[in-house]
Amino acid sequence: MARSKKAPSLENACDDAVKRYLSRPELFKQIHLHTDVRLGLGWLSVFVAAGTALYGYKVDFEKSKPVVSIGLVVYILLTVAQTLYAYFIEGNTIFVGKRKTLSKRIITERIHISSTTISPSHFSTSPSPSNAPSYQLGVSYVRSTNGGKSLLAKGRTKASKSYGFFFDEQGNMDQDAFERWVGELVEQGMDGKSA
């Protein structure tokens, strides 16, 4: 049971390692659209809440009721929009990146990485590597030219490995083994191979 409680922190450590690895200057430039949208909605809801609270504090209660009610509704809508965006649009996305190269024409490569933890079978009672939680990565890759109008290559792959391959008993990550695995998976996606 203690193993499953560690899985979220192991997944976060792996997600951070993927971002560090793929954000290297020779690889991809990270696109922060999802983070920017969530931060924008979050900050906007904070400003609405602060403005509403300040207005309710400065103005008499009966006079401020309509404005405070509107502020409350706007705050709730912004919070719901942020939650729905994170759940339905961002989902399990941990990295979106792109890079441009010049080879007789400008070629744009985009990569989308998603991750999740695959829980062990609930029916198994004995702890073993076969029923340990696993880290699953999904890679989507697109190479195009002419601003995305001409598709040159497209690939998608997915693979998983037990956290035990990357972490020792003390929770230390084998960074080299993890980066090799991620690199191989990204190459498979770029080659259009499915795993």
MODELLER restraints for C-alpha pairs under 7 A, 6 or more apart:
rsr = mdl.restraints
at = mdl.atoms
rsr.add(forms.Gaussian(group=physical.xy_distance, feature=features.Distance(at['CA:4:A'], at['CA:133:A']), mean=7.00, stdev=0.5))
rsr.add(forms.Gaussian(group=physical.xy_distance, feature=features.Distance(at['CA:7:A'], at['CA:133:A']), mean=6.85, stdev=0.5))
rsr.add(forms.Gaussian(group=physical.xy_distance, feature=features.Distance(at['CA:11:A'], at['CA:117:A']), mean=6.64, stdev=0.5))
rsr.add(forms.Gaussian(group=physical.xy_distance, feature=features.Distance(at['CA:11:A'], at['CA:135:A']), mean=6.77, stdev=0.5))
rsr.add(forms.Gaussian(group=physical.xy_distance, feature=features.Distance(at['CA:15:A'], at['CA:94:A']), mean=6.45, stdev=0.5))
rsr.add(forms.Gaussian(group=physical.xy_distance, feature=features.Distance(at['CA:19:A'], at['CA:95:A']), mean=6.23, stdev=0.5))
rsr.add(forms.Gaussian(group=physical.xy_distance, feature=features.Distance(at['CA:21:A'], at['CA:179:A']), mean=6.87, stdev=0.5))
rsr.add(forms.Gaussian(group=physical.xy_distance, feature=features.Distance(at['CA:22:A'], at['CA:28:A']), mean=5.84, stdev=0.5))
rsr.add(forms.Gaussian(group=physical.xy_distance, feature=features.Distance(at['CA:23:A'], at['CA:29:A']), mean=5.73, stdev=0.5))
rsr.add(forms.Gaussian(group=physical.xy_distance, feature=features.Distance(at['CA:23:A'], at['CA:30:A']), mean=5.99, stdev=0.5))
rsr.add(forms.Gaussian(group=physical.xy_distance, feature=features.Distance(at['CA:28:A'], at['CA:97:A']), mean=5.41, stdev=0.5))
rsr.add(forms.Gaussian(group=physical.xy_distance, feature=features.Distance(at['CA:28:A'], at['CA:98:A']), mean=5.27, stdev=0.5))
rsr.add(forms.Gaussian(group=physical.xy_distance, feature=features.Distance(at['CA:28:A'], at['CA:99:A']), mean=5.30, stdev=0.5))
rsr.add(forms.Gaussian(group=physical.xy_distance, feature=features.Distance(at['CA:29:A'], at['CA:97:A']), mean=5.23, stdev=0.5))
rsr.add(forms.Gaussian(group=physical.xy_distance, feature=features.Distance(at['CA:29:A'], at['CA:98:A']), mean=5.44, stdev=0.5))
rsr.add(forms.Gaussian(group=physical.xy_distance, feature=features.Distance(at['CA:29:A'], at['CA:99:A']), mean=6.11, stdev=0.5))
rsr.add(forms.Gaussian(group=physical.xy_distance, feature=features.Distance(at['CA:30:A'], at['CA:95:A']), mean=6.89, stdev=0.5))
rsr.add(forms.Gaussian(group=physical.xy_distance, feature=features.Distance(at['CA:30:A'], at['CA:96:A']), mean=5.81, stdev=0.5))
rsr.add(forms.Gaussian(group=physical.xy_distance, feature=features.Distance(at['CA:30:A'], at['CA:97:A']), mean=4.24, stdev=0.5))
rsr.add(forms.Gaussian(group=physical.xy_distance, feature=features.Distance(at['CA:30:A'], at['CA:98:A']), mean=6.68, stdev=0.5))
rsr.add(forms.Gaussian(group=physical.xy_distance, feature=features.Distance(at['CA:31:A'], at['CA:96:A']), mean=5.43, stdev=0.5))
rsr.add(forms.Gaussian(group=physical.xy_distance, feature=features.Distance(at['CA:31:A'], at['CA:97:A']), mean=5.18, stdev=0.5))
rsr.add(forms.Gaussian(group=physical.xy_distance, feature=features.Distance(at['CA:34:A'], at['CA:90:A']), mean=6.29, stdev=0.5))
rsr.add(forms.Gaussian(group=physical.xy_distance, feature=features.Distance(at['CA:38:A'], at['CA:82:A']), mean=5.84, stdev=0.5))
rsr.add(forms.Gaussian(group=physical.xy_distance, feature=features.Distance(at['CA:41:A'], at['CA:78:A']), mean=6.14, stdev=0.5))
rsr.add(forms.Gaussian(group=physical.xy_distance, feature=features.Distance(at['CA:41:A'], at['CA:82:A']), mean=5.92, stdev=0.5))
rsr.add(forms.Gaussian(group=physical.xy_distance, feature=features.Distance(at['CA:42:A'], at['CA:82:A']), mean=6.99, stdev=0.5))
rsr.add(forms.Gaussian(group=physical.xy_distance, feature=features.Distance(at['CA:45:A'], at['CA:75:A']), mean=5.18, stdev=0.5))
rsr.add(forms.Gaussian(group=physical.xy_distance, feature=features.Distance(at['CA:45:A'], at['CA:78:A']), mean=5.78, stdev=0.5))
rsr.add(forms.Gaussian(group=physical.xy_distance, feature=features.Distance(at['CA:45:A'], at['CA:79:A']), mean=6.68, stdev=0.5))
rsr.add(forms.Gaussian(group=physical.xy_distance, feature=features.Distance(at['CA:48:A'], at['CA:71:A']), mean=6.27, stdev=0.5))
rsr.add(forms.Gaussian(group=physical.xy_distance, feature=features.Distance(at['CA:48:A'], at['CA:75:A']), mean=6.19, stdev=0.5))
rsr.add(forms.Gaussian(group=physical.xy_distance, feature=features.Distance(at['CA:49:A'], at['CA:71:A']), mean=6.78, stdev=0.5))
rsr.add(forms.Gaussian(group=physical.xy_distance, feature=features.Distance(at['CA:49:A'], at['CA:75:A']), mean=6.34, stdev=0.5))
rsr.add(forms.Gaussian(group=physical.xy_distance, feature=features.Distance(at['CA:52:A'], at['CA:68:A']), mean=5.57, stdev=0.5))
rsr.add(forms.Gaussian(group=physical.xy_distance, feature=features.Distance(at['CA:52:A'], at['CA:71:A']), mean=5.54, stdev=0.5))
rsr.add(forms.Gaussian(group=physical.xy_distance, feature=features.Distance(at['CA:56:A'], at['CA:64:A']), mean=5.58, stdev=0.5))
rsr.add(forms.Gaussian(group=physical.xy_distance, feature=features.Distance(at['CA:56:A'], at['CA:68:A']), mean=6.38, stdev=0.5))
rsr.add(forms.Gaussian(group=physical.xy_distance, feature=features.Distance(at['CA:92:A'], at['CA:114:A']), mean=5.09, stdev=0.5))
rsr.add(forms.Gaussian(group=physical.xy_distance, feature=features.Distance(at['CA:92:A'], at['CA:115:A']), mean=5.64, stdev=0.5))
rsr.add(forms.Gaussian(group=physical.xy_distance, feature=features.Distance(at['CA:92:A'], at['CA:116:A']), mean=6.61, stdev=0.5))
rsr.add(forms.Gaussian(group=physical.xy_distance, feature=features.Distance(at['CA:93:A'], at['CA:113:A']), mean=5.89, stdev=0.5))
rsr.add(forms.Gaussian(group=physical.xy_distance, feature=features.Distance(at['CA:93:A'], at['CA:114:A']), mean=4.17, stdev=0.5))
rsr.add(forms.Gaussian(group=physical.xy_distance, feature=features.Distance(at['CA:93:A'], at['CA:115:A']), mean=6.63, stdev=0.5))
rsr.add(forms.Gaussian(group=physical.xy_distance, feature=features.Distance(at['CA:94:A'], at['CA:113:A']), mean=5.86, stdev=0.5))
rsr.add(forms.Gaussian(group=physical.xy_distance, feature=features.Distance(at['CA:94:A'], at['CA:114:A']), mean=5.34, stdev=0.5))
rsr.add(forms.Gaussian(group=physical.xy_distance, feature=features.Distance(at['CA:94:A'], at['CA:115:A']), mean=6.66, stdev=0.5))
rsr.add(forms.Gaussian(group=physical.xy_distance, feature=features.Distance(at['CA:95:A'], at['CA:112:A']), mean=5.90, stdev=0.5))
rsr.add(forms.Gaussian(group=physical.xy_distance, feature=features.Distance(at['CA:95:A'], at['CA:113:A']), mean=5.06, stdev=0.5))
rsr.add(forms.Gaussian(group=physical.xy_distance, feature=features.Distance(at['CA:95:A'], at['CA:114:A']), mean=6.93, stdev=0.5))
rsr.add(forms.Gaussian(group=physical.xy_distance, feature=features.Distance(at['CA:96:A'], at['CA:111:A']), mean=5.72, stdev=0.5))
rsr.add(forms.Gaussian(group=physical.xy_distance, feature=features.Distance(at['CA:96:A'], at['CA:112:A']), mean=4.58, stdev=0.5))
rsr.add(forms.Gaussian(group=physical.xy_distance, feature=features.Distance(at['CA:96:A'], at['CA:113:A']), mean=6.35, stdev=0.5))
rsr.add(forms.Gaussian(group=physical.xy_distance, feature=features.Distance(at['CA:97:A'], at['CA:110:A']), mean=5.69, stdev=0.5))
rsr.add(forms.Gaussian(group=physical.xy_distance, feature=features.Distance(at['CA:97:A'], at['CA:111:A']), mean=5.26, stdev=0.5))
rsr.add(forms.Gaussian(group=physical.xy_distance, feature=features.Distance(at['CA:97:A'], at['CA:112:A']), mean=6.63, stdev=0.5))
rsr.add(forms.Gaussian(group=physical.xy_distance, feature=features.Distance(at['CA:98:A'], at['CA:108:A']), mean=6.92, stdev=0.5))
rsr.add(forms.Gaussian(group=physical.xy_distance, feature=features.Distance(at['CA:98:A'], at['CA:109:A']), mean=5.35, stdev=0.5))
rsr.add(forms.Gaussian(group=physical.xy_distance, feature=features.Distance(at['CA:98:A'], at['CA:110:A']), mean=4.30, stdev=0.5))
rsr.add(forms.Gaussian(group=physical.xy_distance, feature=features.Distance(at['CA:98:A'], at['CA:111:A']), mean=6.19, stdev=0.5))
rsr.add(forms.Gaussian(group=physical.xy_distance, feature=features.Distance(at['CA:99:A'], at['CA:108:A']), mean=5.83, stdev=0.5))
rsr.add(forms.Gaussian(group=physical.xy_distance, feature=features.Distance(at['CA:99:A'], at['CA:109:A']), mean=5.34, stdev=0.5))
rsr.add(forms.Gaussian(group=physical.xy_distance, feature=features.Distance(at['CA:99:A'], at['CA:110:A']), mean=6.76, stdev=0.5))
rsr.add(forms.Gaussian(group=physical.xy_distance, feature=features.Distance(at['CA:100:A'], at['CA:106:A']), mean=6.59, stdev=0.5))
rsr.add(forms.Gaussian(group=physical.xy_distance, feature=features.Distance(at['CA:100:A'], at['CA:107:A']), mean=5.54, stdev=0.5))
rsr.add(forms.Gaussian(group=physical.xy_distance, feature=features.Distance(at['CA:100:A'], at['CA:108:A']), mean=4.53, stdev=0.5))
rsr.add(forms.Gaussian(group=physical.xy_distance, feature=features.Distance(at['CA:100:A'], at['CA:109:A']), mean=6.31, stdev=0.5))
rsr.add(forms.Gaussian(group=physical.xy_distance, feature=features.Distance(at['CA:101:A'], at['CA:107:A']), mean=5.24, stdev=0.5))
rsr.add(forms.Gaussian(group=physical.xy_distance, feature=features.Distance(at['CA:101:A'], at['CA:108:A']), mean=6.61, stdev=0.5))
rsr.add(forms.Gaussian(group=physical.xy_distance, feature=features.Distance(at['CA:106:A'], at['CA:145:A']), mean=6.04, stdev=0.5))
rsr.add(forms.Gaussian(group=physical.xy_distance, feature=features.Distance(at['CA:107:A'], at['CA:143:A']), mean=6.89, stdev=0.5))
rsr.add(forms.Gaussian(group=physical.xy_distance, feature=features.Distance(at['CA:107:A'], at['CA:144:A']), mean=5.80, stdev=0.5))
rsr.add(forms.Gaussian(group=physical.xy_distance, feature=features.Distance(at['CA:107:A'], at['CA:145:A']), mean=4.75, stdev=0.5))
rsr.add(forms.Gaussian(group=physical.xy_distance, feature=features.Distance(at['CA:108:A'], at['CA:143:A']), mean=5.71, stdev=0.5))
rsr.add(forms.Gaussian(group=physical.xy_distance, feature=features.Distance(at['CA:108:A'], at['CA:144:A']), mean=5.39, stdev=0.5))
rsr.add(forms.Gaussian(group=physical.xy_distance, feature=features.Distance(at['CA:108:A'], at['CA:145:A']), mean=5.99, stdev=0.5))
rsr.add(forms.Gaussian(group=physical.xy_distance, feature=features.Distance(at['CA:109:A'], at['CA:142:A']), mean=5.73, stdev=0.5))
rsr.add(forms.Gaussian(group=physical.xy_distance, feature=features.Distance(at['CA:109:A'], at['CA:143:A']), mean=4.36, stdev=0.5))
rsr.add(forms.Gaussian(group=physical.xy_distance, feature=features.Distance(at['CA:109:A'], at['CA:144:A']), mean=6.48, stdev=0.5))
rsr.add(forms.Gaussian(group=physical.xy_distance, feature=features.Distance(at['CA:110:A'], at['CA:141:A']), mean=5.75, stdev=0.5))
rsr.add(forms.Gaussian(group=physical.xy_distance, feature=features.Distance(at['CA:110:A'], at['CA:142:A']), mean=5.27, stdev=0.5))
rsr.add(forms.Gaussian(group=physical.xy_distance, feature=features.Distance(at['CA:110:A'], at['CA:143:A']), mean=6.44, stdev=0.5))
rsr.add(forms.Gaussian(group=physical.xy_distance, feature=features.Distance(at['CA:111:A'], at['CA:140:A']), mean=5.71, stdev=0.5))
rsr.add(forms.Gaussian(group=physical.xy_distance, feature=features.Distance(at['CA:111:A'], at['CA:141:A']), mean=4.58, stdev=0.5))
rsr.add(forms.Gaussian(group=physical.xy_distance, feature=features.Distance(at['CA:111:A'], at['CA:142:A']), mean=6.60, stdev=0.5))
rsr.add(forms.Gaussian(group=physical.xy_distance, feature=features.Distance(at['CA:112:A'], at['CA:139:A']), mean=5.85, stdev=0.5))
rsr.add(forms.Gaussian(group=physical.xy_distance, feature=features.Distance(at['CA:112:A'], at['CA:140:A']), mean=5.07, stdev=0.5))
rsr.add(forms.Gaussian(group=physical.xy_distance, feature=features.Distance(at['CA:112:A'], at['CA:141:A']), mean=6.48, stdev=0.5))
rsr.add(forms.Gaussian(group=physical.xy_distance, feature=features.Distance(at['CA:113:A'], at['CA:137:A']), mean=6.81, stdev=0.5))
rsr.add(forms.Gaussian(group=physical.xy_distance, feature=features.Distance(at['CA:113:A'], at['CA:138:A']), mean=5.60, stdev=0.5))
rsr.add(forms.Gaussian(group=physical.xy_distance, feature=features.Distance(at['CA:113:A'], at['CA:139:A']), mean=4.83, stdev=0.5))
rsr.add(forms.Gaussian(group=physical.xy_distance, feature=features.Distance(at['CA:113:A'], at['CA:140:A']), mean=6.56, stdev=0.5))
rsr.add(forms.Gaussian(group=physical.xy_distance, feature=features.Distance(at['CA:114:A'], at['CA:137:A']), mean=5.73, stdev=0.5))
rsr.add(forms.Gaussian(group=physical.xy_distance, feature=features.Distance(at['CA:114:A'], at['CA:138:A']), mean=5.08, stdev=0.5))
rsr.add(forms.Gaussian(group=physical.xy_distance, feature=features.Distance(at['CA:114:A'], at['CA:139:A']), mean=6.76, stdev=0.5))
rsr.add(forms.Gaussian(group=physical.xy_distance, feature=features.Distance(at['CA:115:A'], at['CA:136:A']), mean=5.46, stdev=0.5))
rsr.add(forms.Gaussian(group=physical.xy_distance, feature=features.Distance(at['CA:115:A'], at['CA:137:A']), mean=4.58, stdev=0.5))
rsr.add(forms.Gaussian(group=physical.xy_distance, feature=features.Distance(at['CA:115:A'], at['CA:138:A']), mean=6.23, stdev=0.5))
rsr.add(forms.Gaussian(group=physical.xy_distance, feature=features.Distance(at['CA:116:A'], at['CA:135:A']), mean=6.16, stdev=0.5))
rsr.add(forms.Gaussian(group=physical.xy_distance, feature=features.Distance(at['CA:116:A'], at['CA:136:A']), mean=5.34, stdev=0.5))
rsr.add(forms.Gaussian(group=physical.xy_distance, feature=features.Distance(at['CA:116:A'], at['CA:137:A']), mean=6.86, stdev=0.5))
rsr.add(forms.Gaussian(group=physical.xy_distance, feature=features.Distance(at['CA:117:A'], at['CA:133:A']), mean=6.56, stdev=0.5))
rsr.add(forms.Gaussian(group=physical.xy_distance, feature=features.Distance(at['CA:117:A'], at['CA:134:A']), mean=5.63, stdev=0.5))
rsr.add(forms.Gaussian(group=physical.xy_distance, feature=features.Distance(at['CA:117:A'], at['CA:135:A']), mean=4.86, stdev=0.5))
rsr.add(forms.Gaussian(group=physical.xy_distance, feature=features.Distance(at['CA:117:A'], at['CA:136:A']), mean=6.01, stdev=0.5))
rsr.add(forms.Gaussian(group=physical.xy_distance, feature=features.Distance(at['CA:118:A'], at['CA:133:A']), mean=5.58, stdev=0.5))
rsr.add(forms.Gaussian(group=physical.xy_distance, feature=features.Distance(at['CA:118:A'], at['CA:134:A']), mean=5.04, stdev=0.5))
rsr.add(forms.Gaussian(group=physical.xy_distance, feature=features.Distance(at['CA:118:A'], at['CA:135:A']), mean=6.33, stdev=0.5))
rsr.add(forms.Gaussian(group=physical.xy_distance, feature=features.Distance(at['CA:118:A'], at['CA:136:A']), mean=6.77, stdev=0.5))
rsr.add(forms.Gaussian(group=physical.xy_distance, feature=features.Distance(at['CA:119:A'], at['CA:133:A']), mean=4.73, stdev=0.5))
rsr.add(forms.Gaussian(group=physical.xy_distance, feature=features.Distance(at['CA:119:A'], at['CA:134:A']), mean=6.70, stdev=0.5))
rsr.add(forms.Gaussian(group=physical.xy_distance, feature=features.Distance(at['CA:120:A'], at['CA:131:A']), mean=4.64, stdev=0.5))
rsr.add(forms.Gaussian(group=physical.xy_distance, feature=features.Distance(at['CA:120:A'], at['CA:132:A']), mean=5.32, stdev=0.5))
rsr.add(forms.Gaussian(group=physical.xy_distance, feature=features.Distance(at['CA:120:A'], at['CA:133:A']), mean=5.19, stdev=0.5))
rsr.add(forms.Gaussian(group=physical.xy_distance, feature=features.Distance(at['CA:121:A'], at['CA:131:A']), mean=6.19, stdev=0.5))
rsr.add(forms.Gaussian(group=physical.xy_distance, feature=features.Distance(at['CA:132:A'], at['CA:162:A']), mean=6.38, stdev=0.5))
rsr.add(forms.Gaussian(group=physical.xy_distance, feature=features.Distance(at['CA:133:A'], at['CA:162:A']), mean=5.93, stdev=0.5))
rsr.add(forms.Gaussian(group=physical.xy_distance, feature=features.Distance(at['CA:133:A'], at['CA:163:A']), mean=6.48, stdev=0.5))
rsr.add(forms.Gaussian(group=physical.xy_distance, feature=features.Distance(at['CA:134:A'], at['CA:160:A']), mean=6.09, stdev=0.5))
rsr.add(forms.Gaussian(group=physical.xy_distance, feature=features.Distance(at['CA:134:A'], at['CA:161:A']), mean=5.19, stdev=0.5))
rsr.add(forms.Gaussian(group=physical.xy_distance, feature=features.Distance(at['CA:134:A'], at['CA:162:A']), mean=3.94, stdev=0.5))
rsr.add(forms.Gaussian(group=physical.xy_distance, feature=features.Distance(at['CA:134:A'], at['CA:163:A']), mean=5.44, stdev=0.5))
rsr.add(forms.Gaussian(group=physical.xy_distance, feature=features.Distance(at['CA:135:A'], at['CA:160:A']), mean=5.30, stdev=0.5))
rsr.add(forms.Gaussian(group=physical.xy_distance, feature=features.Distance(at['CA:135:A'], at['CA:161:A']), mean=5.48, stdev=0.5))
rsr.add(forms.Gaussian(group=physical.xy_distance, feature=features.Distance(at['CA:135:A'], at['CA:162:A']), mean=6.04, stdev=0.5))
rsr.add(forms.Gaussian(group=physical.xy_distance, feature=features.Distance(at['CA:135:A'], at['CA:163:A']), mean=6.18, stdev=0.5))
rsr.add(forms.Gaussian(group=physical.xy_distance, feature=features.Distance(at['CA:136:A'], at['CA:159:A']), mean=5.65, stdev=0.5))
rsr.add(forms.Gaussian(group=physical.xy_distance, feature=features.Distance(at['CA:136:A'], at['CA:160:A']), mean=3.98, stdev=0.5))
rsr.add(forms.Gaussian(group=physical.xy_distance, feature=features.Distance(at['CA:136:A'], at['CA:161:A']), mean=6.61, stdev=0.5))
rsr.add(forms.Gaussian(group=physical.xy_distance, feature=features.Distance(at['CA:137:A'], at['CA:158:A']), mean=5.66, stdev=0.5))
rsr.add(forms.Gaussian(group=physical.xy_distance, feature=features.Distance(at['CA:137:A'], at['CA:159:A']), mean=5.68, stdev=0.5))
rsr.add(forms.Gaussian(group=physical.xy_distance, feature=features.Distance(at['CA:137:A'], at['CA:160:A']), mean=6.22, stdev=0.5))
rsr.add(forms.Gaussian(group=physical.xy_distance, feature=features.Distance(at['CA:138:A'], at['CA:157:A']), mean=5.85, stdev=0.5))
rsr.add(forms.Gaussian(group=physical.xy_distance, feature=features.Distance(at['CA:138:A'], at['CA:158:A']), mean=4.26, stdev=0.5))
rsr.add(forms.Gaussian(group=physical.xy_distance, feature=features.Distance(at['CA:138:A'], at['CA:159:A']), mean=6.70, stdev=0.5))
rsr.add(forms.Gaussian(group=physical.xy_distance, feature=features.Distance(at['CA:139:A'], at['CA:156:A']), mean=5.53, stdev=0.5))
rsr.add(forms.Gaussian(group=physical.xy_distance, feature=features.Distance(at['CA:139:A'], at['CA:157:A']), mean=5.26, stdev=0.5))
rsr.add(forms.Gaussian(group=physical.xy_distance, feature=features.Distance(at['CA:139:A'], at['CA:158:A']), mean=6.15, stdev=0.5))
rsr.add(forms.Gaussian(group=physical.xy_distance, feature=features.Distance(at['CA:139:A'], at['CA:186:A']), mean=6.45, stdev=0.5))
rsr.add(forms.Gaussian(group=physical.xy_distance, feature=features.Distance(at['CA:139:A'], at['CA:189:A']), mean=5.95, stdev=0.5))
rsr.add(forms.Gaussian(group=physical.xy_distance, feature=features.Distance(at['CA:140:A'], at['CA:155:A']), mean=5.83, stdev=0.5))
rsr.add(forms.Gaussian(group=physical.xy_distance, feature=features.Distance(at['CA:140:A'], at['CA:156:A']), mean=4.44, stdev=0.5))
rsr.add(forms.Gaussian(group=physical.xy_distance, feature=features.Distance(at['CA:140:A'], at['CA:157:A']), mean=6.69, stdev=0.5))
rsr.add(forms.Gaussian(group=physical.xy_distance, feature=features.Distance(at['CA:140:A'], at['CA:189:A']), mean=6.34, stdev=0.5))
rsr.add(forms.Gaussian(group=physical.xy_distance, feature=features.Distance(at['CA:141:A'], at['CA:154:A']), mean=5.59, stdev=0.5))
rsr.add(forms.Gaussian(group=physical.xy_distance, feature=features.Distance(at['CA:141:A'], at['CA:155:A']), mean=5.06, stdev=0.5))
rsr.add(forms.Gaussian(group=physical.xy_distance, feature=features.Distance(at['CA:141:A'], at['CA:156:A']), mean=6.24, stdev=0.5))
rsr.add(forms.Gaussian(group=physical.xy_distance, feature=features.Distance(at['CA:141:A'], at['CA:189:A']), mean=5.99, stdev=0.5))
rsr.add(forms.Gaussian(group=physical.xy_distance, feature=features.Distance(at['CA:141:A'], at['CA:190:A']), mean=5.84, stdev=0.5))
rsr.add(forms.Gaussian(group=physical.xy_distance, feature=features.Distance(at['CA:142:A'], at['CA:153:A']), mean=5.82, stdev=0.5))
rsr.add(forms.Gaussian(group=physical.xy_distance, feature=features.Distance(at['CA:142:A'], at['CA:154:A']), mean=4.53, stdev=0.5))
rsr.add(forms.Gaussian(group=physical.xy_distance, feature=features.Distance(at['CA:142:A'], at['CA:155:A']), mean=6.58, stdev=0.5))
rsr.add(forms.Gaussian(group=physical.xy_distance, feature=features.Distance(at['CA:143:A'], at['CA:151:A']), mean=6.31, stdev=0.5))
rsr.add(forms.Gaussian(group=physical.xy_distance, feature=features.Distance(at['CA:143:A'], at['CA:152:A']), mean=5.40, stdev=0.5))
rsr.add(forms.Gaussian(group=physical.xy_distance, feature=features.Distance(at['CA:143:A'], at['CA:153:A']), mean=5.02, stdev=0.5))
rsr.add(forms.Gaussian(group=physical.xy_distance, feature=features.Distance(at['CA:143:A'], at['CA:154:A']), mean=6.34, stdev=0.5))
rsr.add(forms.Gaussian(group=physical.xy_distance, feature=features.Distance(at['CA:144:A'], at['CA:150:A']), mean=5.44, stdev=0.5))
rsr.add(forms.Gaussian(group=physical.xy_distance, feature=features.Distance(at['CA:144:A'], at['CA:151:A']), mean=4.43, stdev=0.5))
rsr.add(forms.Gaussian(group=physical.xy_distance, feature=features.Distance(at['CA:144:A'], at['CA:152:A']), mean=5.01, stdev=0.5))
rsr.add(forms.Gaussian(group=physical.xy_distance, feature=features.Distance(at['CA:144:A'], at['CA:153:A']), mean=6.88, stdev=0.5))
rsr.add(forms.Gaussian(group=physical.xy_distance, feature=features.Distance(at['CA:145:A'], at['CA:151:A']), mean=6.66, stdev=0.5))
rsr.add(forms.Gaussian(group=physical.xy_distance, feature=features.Distance(at['CA:154:A'], at['CA:192:A']), mean=6.01, stdev=0.5))
rsr.add(forms.Gaussian(group=physical.xy_distance, feature=features.Distance(at['CA:155:A'], at['CA:189:A']), mean=4.77, stdev=0.5))
rsr.add(forms.Gaussian(group=physical.xy_distance, feature=features.Distance(at['CA:155:A'], at['CA:190:A']), mean=5.69, stdev=0.5))
rsr.add(forms.Gaussian(group=physical.xy_distance, feature=features.Distance(at['CA:155:A'], at['CA:191:A']), mean=6.53, stdev=0.5))
rsr.add(forms.Gaussian(group=physical.xy_distance, feature=features.Distance(at['CA:155:A'], at['CA:192:A']), mean=3.82, stdev=0.5))
rsr.add(forms.Gaussian(group=physical.xy_distance, feature=features.Distance(at['CA:155:A'], at['CA:193:A']), mean=6.56, stdev=0.5))
rsr.add(forms.Gaussian(group=physical.xy_distance, feature=features.Distance(at['CA:156:A'], at['CA:189:A']), mean=5.01, stdev=0.5))
rsr.add(forms.Gaussian(group=physical.xy_distance, feature=features.Distance(at['CA:156:A'], at['CA:192:A']), mean=6.25, stdev=0.5))
rsr.add(forms.Gaussian(group=physical.xy_distance, feature=features.Distance(at['CA:156:A'], at['CA:194:A']), mean=6.18, stdev=0.5))
rsr.add(forms.Gaussian(group=physical.xy_distance, feature=features.Distance(at['CA:157:A'], at['CA:188:A']), mean=6.83, stdev=0.5))
rsr.add(forms.Gaussian(group=physical.xy_distance, feature=features.Distance(at['CA:157:A'], at['CA:189:A']), mean=5.28, stdev=0.5))
rsr.add(forms.Gaussian(group=physical.xy_distance, feature=features.Distance(at['CA:157:A'], at['CA:193:A']), mean=6.60, stdev=0.5))
rsr.add(forms.Gaussian(group=physical.xy_distance, feature=features.Distance(at['CA:157:A'], at['CA:194:A']), mean=4.59, stdev=0.5))
rsr.add(forms.Gaussian(group=physical.xy_distance, feature=features.Distance(at['CA:157:A'], at['CA:195:A']), mean=5.36, stdev=0.5))
rsr.add(forms.Gaussian(group=physical.xy_distance, feature=features.Distance(at['CA:158:A'], at['CA:195:A']), mean=5.67, stdev=0.5))
rsr.add(forms.Gaussian(group=physical.xy_distance, feature=features.Distance(at['CA:159:A'], at['CA:195:A']), mean=6.13, stdev=0.5))
rsr.add(forms.Gaussian(group=physical.xy_distance, feature=features.Distance(at['CA:166:A'], at['CA:173:A']), mean=5.42, stdev=0.5))
rsr.add(forms.Gaussian(group=physical.xy_distance, feature=features.Distance(at['CA:166:A'], at['CA:174:A']), mean=5.16, stdev=0.5))
rsr.add(forms.Gaussian(group=physical.xy_distance, feature=features.Distance(at['CA:166:A'], at['CA:177:A']), mean=6.71, stdev=0.5))
rsr.add(forms.Gaussian(group=physical.xy_distance, feature=features.Distance(at['CA:166:A'], at['CA:178:A']), mean=6.00, stdev=0.5))
rsr.add(forms.Gaussian(group=physical.xy_distance, feature=features.Distance(at['CA:167:A'], at['CA:173:A']), mean=4.48, stdev=0.5))
rsr.add(forms.Gaussian(group=physical.xy_distance, feature=features.Distance(at['CA:167:A'], at['CA:174:A']), mean=6.13, stdev=0.5))
rsr.add(forms.Gaussian(group=physical.xy_distance, feature=features.Distance(at['CA:188:A'], at['CA:194:A']), mean=6.98, stdev=0.5))
